[in-house]
């Protein structure tokens, strides 16, 4: 359907009188906003890019003839120079140059700490990314300049100068013509083969010539899920990659490049494994796994059984023998050259290969493998919070030996290293850090900043076209329902793109695009963020934490939020106080007090008050928000009401969000609110969602299979043990807390996403009664894609369905067993009808 204007008659007490009547008839595009005249006879409404006049009585609408001429608010073309914002980096084989990607353009610059000259080799308004050096003279990259993403090459177009960087002429050539899109190209070590993803689920391997000609394409994998993080074996005969199954468990696979044998799962664990990297000596594959400690660690698997069976002493002796042979050589440089030419022949013993895994790191937070040294003895990894908890871990680069020793910090200060690349010569590690590029000399670990000056002309009209096309294609290719909930996605583009291209601001552009997304009728969607050229002043207001009322022109304190700025021992206001001034400026009901509190958040101010007829001054430090204080006060009142309604028999827990912080608070409240109670009320009203439902189900669905009696608890354990049947060492034996007593759950129309999954699950698993009103009806798993200007489009990639009814949760709210609404005046009266009914129902079941 389309949004239209309707009218209904209301009685004196606000109830509907008569039927709802539609008075507008917009069929192509619904209205986005409207306004009613003071006499109630005329409506002005907006539909698409047009303004309409609607006669309320005759129900006729006509386009409003308004013509407004205006110039551009901002220059449509702008020259920009970037010294940061690099999102990708690729180092040339000779180590002299690096290709970088900035705002969808591919640049080349020298690897020199003192030179920043940078040339644009892609030069288009389209999205160019994923640079890969085929040789020092041929650079490959992916671009959607011909519609779909395909592989291109860039070379010098000067027959007298083949150097891409110094040449003033460049030649671009399209290498693939995929209709479903190419991404993530990875060259084999011998530069004779290339692997890349095609579409949403294929892994393709092809031959590639020195000039970039693609031939002999072979599809290795064609699945619902694309293999990712492809790594070639050093002999260019094998690949490893990670891929998810329908349980959304990522595993590491090894696949023969000629597809002569089926892929082999070498990680074999129900927890996620990803980011496999082949060691240059061909003996190991390293990867990251979250199989223990609740976070990611660095692991590797031995490819040959005989290597796995060697002891540390065996490896030390092997190293000593190599060193001795090396010393016998007359020239070390000649030996190095010989070693560089040595071809590694990879041999893999696949039988029980998953049993030959070794863990290298086990630190708090998360470690993510980035590179492995040429000799396979040093592993480089980045850190970050890869756990479910809120561990304070910086994101930096480290090295560690393959034995888990000699850990070294290579970067400091939360540098957030990305695109970590170890050069072919094993002499430098290149990486991006907060949009800038740097390198670390392996010998000595010295960090060198590598400047660049990326110049481009941004045509904002062309860029808007690119953003629209990018976001549209992402939804086309990755929305969980290929039929887009029955909507014609191509037709919607034809309708909405002309409107979006008329937008003079990114806000309007995104608003129109989001209207198009709305036609799909799915939750968790939208385009937002990105560059927005506007000049707006941002102001913040200090929050006192009080509710004021007009008392004969005075500002009288009616209510004080507990634990707010006005509820502190040294700055306490009292109900009945009159606020007379803020920092010496008079305050009254005729003046907006928040204007006086502008920019006072977390700053001390002098508040003039009158208390019982006496003037006083209080030094107070307003907060920047009262959200947390209001929430905590609301929860505290629910606890009081639960205690009142149940005569002290029940406890109450509100789950604010389905996140780890709220889950830890829930566990704490199981003891604080539930200790000594006969049951507990679990409230997910006004919960915006997250991901922790299954953790909550694990806590609430514990089944006791035994009971225990410790020494001293009974005088005669053999005679008295039946008195302890409800006791079990849950906190000692279970990974999470537990609740085995009765419970009841509350939900409402503001229970959203994962809070709805909780409500569905609570009913499905028969944990207790669900009380309240149906939830919002917006459940879907969503990811996203960053677009060329930094804006972001959300992409629902996985649908959720109720197990028993097989209904789509994105259209089907969780329906309570008992539906009951809170009256509009319940808050004012200090009541909570839904909570009282939940308490009554649980008391019945005790």
PEHU-V161790 format. One record per run of one state. SS is the DSSP state (h for helix, s for strand, l for the rest). FROM is the first residue (numbers start at 1). TO is the last residue. If there is no record, write none. Layout:
SS_FROM_TO, SS_FROM_TO
//
This chain:
l_1_5, s_6_10, l_11_15, s_16_22, l_23_30, s_31_36, l_37_41, s_42_47, l_48_49, s_50_55, l_56_60, s_61_63, l_64_76, s_77_82, l_83_85, s_86_91, l_92_96, s_97_102, l_103_104, s_105_110, l_111_116, s_117_120, l_121_127, s_128_135, l_136_137, s_138_143, l_144_149, s_150_156, l_157_157, s_158_158, l_159_160, s_161_161, l_162_169, s_170_174, l_175_181, s_182_187, l_188_192, s_193_198, l_199_201, s_202_208, l_209_213, s_214_222, l_223_227, s_228_232, l_233_237, s_238_244, l_245_249, s_250_256, l_257_263, s_264_265, l_266_272, s_273_278, l_279_283, s_284_292, l_293_294, s_295_302, l_303_304, h_305_309, l_310_311, h_312_328, l_329_331, h_332_341, l_342_352, h_353_355, l_356_356, s_357_359, l_360_366, s_367_372, l_373_377, s_378_383, l_384_396, s_397_401, l_402_407, s_408_409, l_410_416, s_417_422, l_423_427, s_428_433, l_434_435, s_436_441, l_442_445, s_446_450, l_451_452, s_453_459, h_460_478, l_479_483, h_484_486, l_487_488, h_489_502, l_503_505, h_506_518, l_519_525, s_526_529, l_530_540, s_541_541, l_542_542, s_543_543, l_544_545, s_546_551, l_552_553, s_554_560, l_561_566, s_567_568, l_569_570, s_571_572, l_573_577, s_578_582, l_583_584, s_585_586, l_587_592, h_593_596, l_597_597, s_598_598, l_599_603, s_604_611, l_612_613, s_614_621, l_622_622, s_623_623, l_624_626, h_627_645, l_646_649, s_650_654, l_655_657, s_658_658, l_659_659, h_660_672, l_673_678, s_679_683, l_684_689, s_690_690, l_691_692, h_693_700, l_701_716, h_717_724, l_725_729, h_730_733, l_734_741, s_742_747, l_748_753, h_754_764, l_765_769, s_770_772, l_773_779, s_780_786, l_787_790, s_791_799, l_800_800, s_801_801, l_802_807, s_808_808, l_809_817, s_818_819, l_820_832, h_833_845, l_846_846
//
